Amino acid sequence: MANEKGFTSIEMLTVLVVVAILAAVAMPDLLAWSEKTSLNGAAQNIYANFQKARQEAIKRNTSCTIVFGSSTYTIFIDDDNDFLQDAGETVILDKPWSDYRDSLSFNITCAKNTDNDRALRFTATGFPKDPTESGNYTLAVSKGDSTANVRVNASGNITMD
């Protein structure tokens, strides 16, 4: 019997208890990391889409508008500069908010168009405008206590923090 190899039940139980304690200690950090990762991923995607709208406006030498609806945001070539997507205007991107992970909230600070949706337009020179012609905008993406901001300043510079 002295030559038997393996682990005793007590040894296995001790290892399982240690692993359970380590998992319990690490779990809150993993959840916070996961929350922050989904938040940053959404903000980075929105940042890239803002850049795309600005670049399209400059490339096409026309206005490119982003309209923030309740279920989607749409980037389109705004031929008549009215902040509304009219028939025949080219859609660059139509992005449902639901494409982002659940439990994220979005808040945009810019004026509303006549359809009562928030709207932001990049001019052919890359400068931003909204229906009131102001100049600084922020889209805040939030989850729990964390927030990531995508900002557009009056000169058209887009940043994320």
HELIX and SHEET records of a PDB file:
HELIX    1   1 SER A    9  ARG A   60  1                                  52    
HELIX    2   2 TRP A   97  ASP A   99  5                                   3    
SHEET    1   A 5 VAL A  91  PRO A  96  0                                        
SHEET    2   A 5 THR A  72  ILE A  77 -1                                        
SHEET    3   A 5 CYS A  64  PHE A  68 -1                                        
SHEET    4   A 5 ARG A 118  PHE A 122 -1                                        
SHEET    5   A 5 PRO A 128  LYS A 129 -1                                        
SHEET    1   B 4 SER A 105  THR A 109  0                                        
SHEET    2   B 4 TYR A 137  LYS A 143 -1                                        
SHEET    3   B 4 SER A 146  VAL A 152 -1                                        
SHEET    4   B 4 ILE A 158  MET A 160 -1                                        
END                                                                             
